């Protein structure tokens, strides 16, 4: 079996809701975020489509918003913390929304200009490459609970694009994505799927 990476972005937090850059600050989930995490877990445990993902290897960012999402989704007993899955270190821009940063740098674009006194895009990209290498190291699927920007960079690197391609692949809180294969090449099998958050639907 060719390995796949299943990506779960953590649920909504106060800072993600308000658009503040949330890197290493340990922000808890909002009640909406807890609900989203539980619905994601219900989806992944529903038979026959997912059935709890038997045999999947689970890793989570050590930050509480990702770990709580993992726990509420029902995978904490199989999960290992991994620092490589932590969010981008935004340095001086931690906690700031984009409009406030642009008051000082009007043309600023994070995927081109990076951040001040934080982690470089090359460093984030290198972490994503380490995750891809690990995922491909054995014939089993992996499930990752982490954060918006690192997961977007991971998607870009899986496809073989530079980290800046992540600007073009939006990722919402409590979403499910799958990095898989097509024609023996890495591909997006599913991206930013939030069907489980629509309570009127019957998600798969």
Number of C-alpha atoms within 10 A of each C-alpha: 7 13 17 23 26 20 25 31 28 32 30 24 20 16 18 19 11 10 14 17 21 24 22 16 16 12 17 20 23 17 13 15 22 23 19 26 31 22 22 28 22 19 22 22 18 14 12 9 12 13 12 18 17 9 10 17 17 21 23 29 23 21 23 16 25 30 23 23 31 31 19 19 25 19 24 17 9 13 20 15 18 15 12 20 25 23 24 27 22 22 16 12 20 18 17 16 16 17 13 12 16 12 10 9 11 11 10 16 14 13 16 12 12 17 21 13 11 16 15 17 21 13 13 21 20 17 20 24 19 13 20 18 12 11 19 15 10 12 11 15 20 21 22 27 31 29 28 23 24 23 26 23 28 28 27 25 22 23 17 14 13 14 24 19 17 21 16 10 14 12 22 18 21 34 22 24 23 20 21 20 15 9 6 8 10 17 18 17 14 13 18 18 16 18 17 23 19 11 9 8 9 10 18 12
